[in-house]
Amino acid sequence: MGSLFKRCACVRPARCPHNYTVRYRDPAGRQREEGGYATQQTARDRLVDLYVTKRGAPAALLEERRRLGRMTFSEYAENWRTR
């Protein structure tokens, strides 16, 4: 699903004022990070929301995104020009 963590070197990370960061994989399979979550619960809620969104996407849309992600710019431009 993903992970959440703090990017600090505090002695007591549970009580430090630094924000949480969320790391996950998007529907295309690329690793992403989002930061700025003040509490652990808000970071966890964001992970759950991302998971639900990713699982609810149609398979055809995900496959099209993967195909476009692997395509070079020149291939995409040639495909676009023929349309």
C-alpha positions as protocol buffer text, in pm:
chain_id: "A"
residue {
  index: 1
  type: MET
  ca { x: 0 y: 0 z: 0 }
}
residue {
  index: 2
  type: GLY
  ca { x: 266 y: 255 z: 99 }
}
residue {
  index: 3
  type: SER
  ca { x: 458 y: 389 z: 393 }
}
residue {
  index: 4
  type: LEU
  ca { x: 470 y: 697 z: 610 }
}
residue {
  index: 5
  type: PHE
  ca { x: 769 y: 836 z: 795 }
}
residue {
  index: 6
  type: LYS
  ca { x: 941 y: 1149 z: 921 }
}
residue {
  index: 7
  type: ARG
  ca { x: 1257 y: 1283 z: 759 }
}
residue {
  index: 8
  type: CYS
  ca { x: 1418 y: 1403 z: 1080 }
}
residue {
  index: 9
  type: ALA
  ca { x: 1688 y: 1276 z: 1311 }
}
residue {
  index: 10
  type: CYS
  ca { x: 1512 y: 1369 z: 1634 }
}
residue {
  index: 11
  type: VAL
  ca { x: 1576 y: 1163 z: 1944 }
}
residue {
  index: 12
  type: ARG
  ca { x: 1202 y: 1118 z: 2004 }
}
residue {
  index: 13
  type: PRO
  ca { x: 1044 y: 1112 z: 1658 }
}
residue {
  index: 14
  type: ALA
  ca { x: 693 y: 1048 z: 1792 }
}
residue {
  index: 15
  type: ARG
  ca { x: 690 y: 1384 z: 1972 }
}
residue {
  index: 16
  type: CYS
  ca { x: 888 y: 1605 z: 1734 }
}
residue {
  index: 17
  type: PRO
  ca { x: 708 y: 1884 z: 1543 }
}
residue {
  index: 18
  type: HIS
  ca { x: 826 y: 1772 z: 1197 }
}
residue {
  index: 19
  type: ASN
  ca { x: 576 y: 1667 z: 932 }
}
residue {
  index: 20
  type: TYR
  ca { x: 511 y: 1316 z: 802 }
}
residue {
  index: 21
  type: THR
  ca { x: 594 y: 1208 z: 448 }
}
residue {
  index: 22
  type: VAL
  ca { x: 398 y: 949 z: 250 }
}
residue {
  index: 23
  type: ARG
  ca { x: 567 y: 720 z: -4 }
}
residue {
  index: 24
  type: TYR
  ca { x: 361 y: 513 z: -248 }
}
residue {
  index: 25
  type: ARG
  ca { x: 347 y: 380 z: -604 }
}
residue {
  index: 26
  type: ASP
  ca { x: 113 y: 550 z: -849 }
}
residue {
  index: 27
  type: PRO
  ca { x: -106 y: 359 z: -1099 }
}
residue {
  index: 28
  type: ALA
  ca { x: 178 y: 372 z: -1353 }
}
residue {
  index: 29
  type: GLY
  ca { x: 411 y: 197 z: -1106 }
}
residue {
  index: 30
  type: ARG
  ca { x: 635 y: 495 z: -1031 }
}
residue {
  index: 31
  type: GLN
  ca { x: 737 y: 574 z: -678 }
}
residue {
  index: 32
  type: ARG
  ca { x: 598 y: 902 z: -545 }
}
residue {
  index: 33
  type: GLU
  ca { x: 638 y: 1101 z: -224 }
}
residue {
  index: 34
  type: GLU
  ca { x: 413 y: 1360 z: -66 }
}
residue {
  index: 35
  type: GLY
  ca { x: 501 y: 1552 z: 245 }
}
residue {
  index: 36
  type: GLY
  ca { x: 350 y: 1804 z: 482 }
}
residue {
  index: 37
  type: TYR
  ca { x: 114 y: 1591 z: 692 }
}
residue {
  index: 38
  type: ALA
  ca { x: 103 y: 1724 z: 1047 }
}
residue {
  index: 39
  type: THR
  ca { x: -28 y: 1408 z: 1214 }
}
residue {
  index: 40
  type: GLN
  ca { x: 19 y: 1040 z: 1161 }
}
residue {
  index: 41
  type: GLN
  ca { x: -356 y: 996 z: 1116 }
}
residue {
  index: 42
  type: THR
  ca { x: -377 y: 1246 z: 828 }
}
residue {
  index: 43
  type: ALA
  ca { x: -85 y: 1075 z: 655 }
}
residue {
  index: 44
  type: ARG
  ca { x: -251 y: 736 z: 702 }
}
residue {
  index: 45
  type: ASP
  ca { x: -582 y: 871 z: 569 }
}
residue {
  index: 46
  type: ARG
  ca { x: -403 y: 998 z: 258 }
}
residue {
  index: 47
  type: LEU
  ca { x: -247 y: 654 z: 202 }
}
residue {
  index: 48
  type: VAL
  ca { x: -588 y: 488 z: 231 }
}
residue {
  index: 49
  type: ASP
  ca { x: -738 y: 741 z: -12 }
}
residue {
  index: 50
  type: LEU
  ca { x: -458 y: 676 z: -264 }
}
residue {
  index: 51
  type: TYR
  ca { x: -504 y: 300 z: -228 }
}
residue {
  index: 52
  type: VAL
  ca { x: -880 y: 320 z: -286 }
}
residue {
  index: 53
  type: THR
  ca { x: -833 y: 547 z: -589 }
}
residue {
  index: 54
  type: LYS
  ca { x: -568 y: 319 z: -737 }
}
residue {
  index: 55
  type: ARG
  ca { x: -779 y: 5 z: -692 }
}
residue {
  index: 56
  type: GLY
  ca { x: -1091 y: 171 z: -834 }
}
residue {
  index: 57
  type: ALA
  ca { x: -934 y: 278 z: -1163 }
}
residue {
  index: 58
  type: PRO
  ca { x: -1043 y: 86 z: -1473 }
}
residue {
  index: 59
  type: ALA
  ca { x: -790 y: -164 z: -1604 }
}
residue {
  index: 60
  type: ALA
  ca { x: -802 y: -21 z: -1957 }
}
residue {
  index: 61
  type: LEU
  ca { x: -711 y: 326 z: -1832 }
}
residue {
  index: 62
  type: LEU
  ca { x: -418 y: 190 z: -1631 }
}
residue {
  index: 63
  type: GLU
  ca { x: -289 y: -6 z: -1930 }
}
residue {
  index: 64
  type: GLU
  ca { x: -312 y: 303 z: -2152 }
}
residue {
  index: 65
  type: ARG
  ca { x: -113 y: 505 z: -1896 }
}
residue {
  index: 66
  type: ARG
  ca { x: 154 y: 235 z: -1881 }
}
residue {
  index: 67
  type: ARG
  ca { x: 177 y: 225 z: -2261 }
}
residue {
  index: 68
  type: LEU
  ca { x: 211 y: 603 z: -2284 }
}
residue {
  index: 69
  type: GLY
  ca { x: 472 y: 602 z: -2007 }
}
residue {
  index: 70
  type: ARG
  ca { x: 695 y: 361 z: -2200 }
}
residue {
  index: 71
  type: MET
  ca { x: 657 y: 554 z: -2525 }
}
residue {
  index: 72
  type: THR
  ca { x: 934 y: 791 z: -2637 }
}
residue {
  index: 73
  type: PHE
  ca { x: 850 y: 1147 z: -2731 }
}
residue {
  index: 74
  type: SER
  ca { x: 912 y: 1088 z: -3100 }
}
residue {
  index: 75
  type: GLU
  ca { x: 679 y: 787 z: -3099 }
}
residue {
  index: 76
  type: TYR
  ca { x: 411 y: 989 z: -2921 }
}
residue {
  index: 77
  type: ALA
  ca { x: 451 y: 1282 z: -3160 }
}
residue {
  index: 78
  type: GLU
  ca { x: 422 y: 1053 z: -3464 }
}
residue {
  index: 79
  type: ASN
  ca { x: 110 y: 893 z: -3317 }
}
residue {
  index: 80
  type: TRP
  ca { x: -38 y: 1234 z: -3241 }
}
residue {
  index: 81
  type: ARG
  ca { x: 35 y: 1369 z: -3589 }
}
residue {
  index: 82
  type: THR
  ca { x: -147 y: 1079 z: -3757 }
}
residue {
  index: 83
  type: ARG
  ca { x: -461 y: 1159 z: -3561 }
}
